[in-house]
């Protein structure tokens, strides 16, 4: 055998040896028989053969082998588990009755809101124009926060006084009202707040709307407390305040 021929044989054996080595240590260039695509990362067949579901990865290659093992043993379509409440009784009755009860409660609540708003709109439409009714001669306008609160607690609102309260004074009394709201708002205070909202102009400047929103936010804050803390009258007062401000004055974020 000539030296040239011997050299060619040696080179051929080296190439074959290299290919065999690459084939046994890496499967990165093989077509995957399960997924129908070439494997992107090299994982030795020896590691793949010893991988189980309980294997704890100690290096990157073992981790990749575990991922592949899980993929091969799983369905090609993956589903996320849906957490459903356990149903101990008849599932048909659960599905048919509960939504009806919820819808009924929503319907009752919406009817309540509609009734309150309709009454409010009716009161606004019937309120006399300023100067139409004479203020009783015995009435003296209170001058400060304390005097107004004392008058409100002792006297119910009348059309004669409410209709003759000007816009500026009305807003001032609404600001006062934000401080008079509490867990046990007196009945006459509740009546006066409603009357002031009836008298209030439907066109407000931004700072005036801000004052009105403070009243709504105060009412909402009190209503977040438990029924054992807030009286029934106070909660009803807060409800109509929030409803009127949110629906009539367009501050829907304060909605019940």
C-alpha positions as CSV (number, residue, x, y, z in Angstrom):
1,X,0.0,0.0,0.0
2,X,1.4,3.3,-0.9
3,X,1.9,6.1,1.7
4,X,-0.7,8.2,-0.1
5,X,-3.3,5.5,0.0
6,X,-2.5,4.8,3.7
7,X,-2.9,8.5,4.6
8,X,-6.3,8.6,2.9
9,X,-7.5,5.5,4.9
10,X,-6.3,7.1,8.1
11,X,-8.2,10.3,7.4
12,X,-11.3,8.4,6.6
13,X,-11.1,6.4,9.9
14,X,-10.7,9.7,11.8
15,X,-13.8,11.3,10.2
16,X,-15.8,8.2,10.9
17,X,-14.6,8.2,14.5
18,X,-15.5,11.8,14.9
19,X,-19.0,11.3,13.5
20,X,-19.7,8.3,15.7
21,X,-18.6,10.3,18.7
22,X,-20.8,13.2,17.9
23,X,-23.7,10.9,17.3
24,X,-23.4,9.1,20.6
25,X,-22.8,12.3,22.7
26,X,-25.3,14.7,21.1
27,X,-28.7,14.5,19.4
28,X,-28.9,18.2,18.5
29,X,-28.9,17.5,14.7
30,X,-31.3,14.5,14.8
31,X,-34.9,14.8,13.6
32,X,-37.2,14.4,16.6
33,X,-39.5,11.3,16.0
34,X,-42.2,12.7,18.3
35,X,-42.2,16.4,17.7
36,X,-41.2,16.3,14.0
37,X,-38.5,18.9,14.3
38,X,-34.7,19.1,14.9
39,X,-33.6,19.3,18.5
40,X,-32.2,22.7,19.3
41,X,-30.1,21.8,22.3
42,X,-27.7,18.8,22.8
43,X,-28.8,16.2,25.3
44,X,-26.9,13.0,25.6
45,X,-28.9,9.7,25.2
46,X,-27.3,8.4,28.4
47,X,-28.9,11.1,30.5
48,X,-32.3,10.8,28.7
49,X,-32.4,7.1,29.5
50,X,-31.9,7.6,33.2
51,X,-34.3,10.5,33.7
52,X,-37.5,9.9,35.7
53,X,-40.2,12.2,37.0
54,X,-38.5,12.2,40.4
55,X,-35.0,13.2,39.1
56,X,-33.5,16.3,40.7
57,X,-31.5,18.2,38.2
58,X,-27.9,18.9,39.2
59,X,-26.8,20.7,36.0
60,X,-28.2,22.4,32.9
61,X,-28.2,19.3,30.7
62,X,-30.1,17.2,33.3
63,X,-32.6,20.0,33.6
64,X,-33.1,20.1,29.8
65,X,-33.4,16.3,29.8
66,X,-36.2,16.5,32.4
67,X,-38.1,19.1,30.4
68,X,-37.9,16.9,27.4
69,X,-38.9,13.8,29.4
70,X,-42.0,15.7,30.6
71,X,-42.8,16.9,27.1
72,X,-42.6,13.4,25.7
73,X,-44.8,11.9,28.4
74,X,-47.5,14.7,28.1
75,X,-50.2,15.4,25.6
76,X,-49.3,17.6,22.7
77,X,-52.2,19.8,23.7
78,X,-51.9,21.4,27.1
79,X,-54.8,22.6,29.3
80,X,-54.7,24.8,32.3
81,X,-56.7,23.5,35.3
82,X,-59.8,25.5,36.0
83,X,-60.6,26.1,39.7
84,X,-64.3,25.4,40.1
85,X,-66.3,25.7,43.4
86,X,-67.3,22.4,44.8
87,X,-71.0,21.6,44.3
88,X,-72.5,19.5,47.0
89,X,-76.1,19.7,46.0
90,X,-77.9,19.3,42.7
91,X,-75.8,21.2,40.1
92,X,-78.8,22.0,38.0
93,X,-80.5,23.8,40.9
94,X,-77.3,25.6,41.7
95,X,-77.0,26.9,38.2
96,X,-80.6,27.8,37.7
97,X,-81.7,29.3,41.1
98,X,-78.6,31.3,42.2
99,X,-78.4,33.6,39.1
100,X,-82.2,34.2,39.4
101,X,-81.8,35.2,43.0
102,X,-78.9,37.5,42.1
103,X,-80.9,39.0,39.2
104,X,-83.8,39.5,41.5
105,X,-81.7,41.4,44.0
106,X,-80.2,43.5,41.3
107,X,-83.7,44.2,39.9
108,X,-85.0,45.3,43.3
109,X,-81.9,47.5,43.9
110,X,-82.4,49.2,40.5
111,X,-86.1,49.7,41.1
112,X,-85.2,51.4,44.4
113,X,-82.7,53.7,42.6
114,X,-85.2,54.5,40.0
115,X,-87.9,55.4,42.6
116,X,-85.5,57.6,44.5
117,X,-84.4,59.4,41.4
118,X,-87.9,59.9,40.2
119,X,-89.0,61.4,43.5
120,X,-85.9,63.6,43.5
121,X,-86.7,64.9,40.0
122,X,-90.3,65.5,40.9
123,X,-89.2,67.6,44.0
124,X,-86.9,69.6,41.8
125,X,-89.7,70.4,39.3
126,X,-92.1,71.4,42.1
127,X,-89.7,73.7,44.0
128,X,-90.9,77.3,43.7
129,X,-88.7,79.9,42.1
130,X,-86.7,82.2,44.5
131,X,-88.9,85.0,45.8
132,X,-92.2,83.2,45.1
133,X,-92.7,82.3,48.7
134,X,-92.1,84.7,51.5
135,X,-89.7,83.7,54.3
136,X,-91.4,83.9,57.7
137,X,-90.7,87.2,59.4
138,X,-89.6,85.3,62.5
139,X,-86.8,83.5,60.6
140,X,-83.3,84.8,61.1
141,X,-80.6,83.3,58.9
142,X,-78.0,81.6,61.0
143,X,-74.5,83.0,60.6
144,X,-72.1,80.2,61.1
145,X,-71.5,76.4,61.2
146,X,-72.8,75.9,64.8
147,X,-75.9,78.0,64.4
148,X,-76.9,76.3,61.1
149,X,-76.4,72.8,62.7
150,X,-78.5,73.8,65.7
151,X,-81.3,75.2,63.4
152,X,-81.2,72.1,61.2
153,X,-81.6,69.7,64.1
154,X,-84.5,71.6,65.6
155,X,-86.5,72.5,62.5
156,X,-87.6,70.6,59.4
157,X,-86.9,72.1,55.9
158,X,-89.6,74.2,54.4
159,X,-90.2,75.2,50.7
160,X,-90.2,78.9,51.7
161,X,-86.7,78.7,53.1
162,X,-85.2,76.2,50.7
163,X,-86.4,78.0,47.6
164,X,-85.0,81.3,48.9
165,X,-81.5,79.9,49.6
166,X,-79.1,81.3,47.0
167,X,-76.5,79.2,45.2
168,X,-73.6,80.3,47.3
169,X,-75.3,79.6,50.6
170,X,-76.5,76.3,49.3
171,X,-73.0,75.1,48.5
172,X,-71.8,76.4,51.9
173,X,-74.4,74.3,53.7
174,X,-73.5,71.3,51.6
175,X,-69.9,71.6,52.7
176,X,-71.2,71.8,56.3
177,X,-73.3,68.7,55.7
178,X,-70.2,66.7,54.8
179,X,-69.1,67.3,58.4
180,X,-72.5,66.5,59.9
181,X,-72.8,63.1,58.4
182,X,-71.9,60.4,60.9
183,X,-72.7,56.8,62.0
184,X,-76.0,58.1,63.5
185,X,-77.1,61.1,61.4
186,X,-80.1,62.8,62.9
187,X,-83.3,62.6,61.0
188,X,-83.7,66.4,60.4
189,X,-80.1,66.7,59.2
190,X,-81.0,63.9,56.7
191,X,-84.1,65.9,55.6
192,X,-82.1,69.1,55.1
193,X,-79.4,67.4,53.1
194,X,-82.0,66.0,50.7
195,X,-83.6,69.5,50.5
196,X,-80.3,71.1,49.7
197,X,-79.6,68.6,46.9
198,X,-83.1,69.4,45.5
199,X,-82.3,73.1,45.5
200,X,-78.8,72.7,44.1
201,X,-78.2,73.9,40.5
202,X,-77.5,71.3,37.9
203,X,-74.7,73.4,36.5
204,X,-71.7,73.5,38.7
205,X,-68.1,74.8,38.4
206,X,-65.3,72.4,38.9
207,X,-64.6,73.6,42.5
208,X,-68.3,73.4,43.3
209,X,-68.5,69.9,41.9
210,X,-65.5,69.0,44.1
211,X,-67.4,70.2,47.2
212,X,-70.3,68.1,46.2
213,X,-68.1,65.0,45.7
214,X,-66.7,65.4,49.2
215,X,-70.3,64.9,50.5
216,X,-70.6,61.8,48.4
217,X,-67.2,60.4,49.4
218,X,-68.0,61.0,53.1
219,X,-71.3,59.2,52.7
220,X,-69.6,56.3,50.9
221,X,-66.9,56.1,53.6
222,X,-69.4,55.8,56.4
223,X,-71.4,53.1,54.4
224,X,-68.3,50.9,54.3
225,X,-68.7,50.3,58.0
226,X,-70.8,47.5,59.4
227,X,-74.5,47.6,60.1
228,X,-73.8,47.3,63.8
229,X,-72.0,50.6,63.6
230,X,-74.0,52.6,61.1
231,X,-77.7,53.2,61.9
232,X,-80.4,52.3,59.3
233,X,-81.3,56.0,58.9
234,X,-77.7,57.0,58.3
235,X,-77.2,54.3,55.7
236,X,-80.4,55.3,53.9
237,X,-79.2,58.9,54.0
238,X,-75.9,58.0,52.6
239,X,-77.5,55.9,49.9
240,X,-79.6,58.7,48.5
241,X,-76.7,61.1,48.7
242,X,-74.4,58.8,46.6
243,X,-77.2,57.9,44.2
244,X,-78.2,61.5,43.5
245,X,-74.6,62.7,43.1
246,X,-73.6,59.8,40.9
247,X,-76.7,59.6,38.7
248,X,-78.0,63.1,38.5
249,X,-74.8,65.0,38.7
250,X,-72.8,62.5,36.7
251,X,-70.3,61.3,39.2
252,X,-70.8,57.7,38.4
253,X,-67.6,56.5,40.2
254,X,-69.5,57.2,43.5
255,X,-72.2,54.7,42.5
256,X,-73.6,52.4,45.1
